């Protein structure tokens, strides 16, 4: 097995992992938003905002990491010319 195939397999696995992490953060964000919407007792607005903002920040960081990984994968692909 050549090194390029091994590298692509590694990058594919990393891409799947990052995608799953992003989906998890997005699901948690939606859960917090739904909880805030369906609240029975009042929640502290700024605390909820901080929580959702933190989750969103992590999602953006992971999306940026995924973008760089996809760029690396694209640059590793053999030219189709």
N, C-alpha and C positions, 0 to 999 in steps of 0.2 A: 504494500500500500504506500503510495507516495505521500510526501509531506503536505502537498497542497490539498489532497483529499482529507487528510487528517485534520488540517487547519480548518477546512470548510465544515467538517463534522463538528468540530469544537465550536465554531462560530454559529452554526445552526442550533446547537444545544443552548448556547448563551442567548440566542435570539428567542427561543422558546421560553427560557427561564425569565427573561426580562418582560416578555409579553404577558406571562402569567402573573408576574409581580404587578405590572401596570393594571391588569384586569382586577386584581385583588384590591389594590388601592382605590380604584374607581368604584368597586362594589362597596367598600367600606365608606367612601364618601357618600354614596347614595343612601346607605343605611343610616348614616348620621342625619342626612337631610330629611329622610322619611321619618326618623325618630323625632326630629325637631318639629316637623309638620304635624305629627300625630300625638304630640305631647299631651299629657294629662295635667301634669304639674308644670309651672313655668320653668324654663331653662334660662340660664344666664346667657344672654345674647352674645356677649363678647367672648365667652368661653367656647360656645359653639362655633363662632366665627374663627377663633384660633385653631380649633380642632380641624375644621374643614379646610382652612388655609394651609395647615401643616400637611394634611393628606394631599392636597392639590400640589403643593411645592414638591413633595416626594414624587408624585406622578410625573411632573414636568422634568425633574432630574432623571428619572428612569427613561422617559421618552427621549431625552437628549442623549443618554447613554445608548439607547436602542438606535437612534439615528446614526451615531458614530459607528456602531457595530455594523449597521447595514451599509454604510459607506465603505468600511473596511472590506466587507464581503464583496461589494461591487468592484472594488479595485483589485480583488484577488481573482475575479472571474477572468477566464481567458478571453482575449479579444475575439470578436466575431467577424472581423474583417477578412 
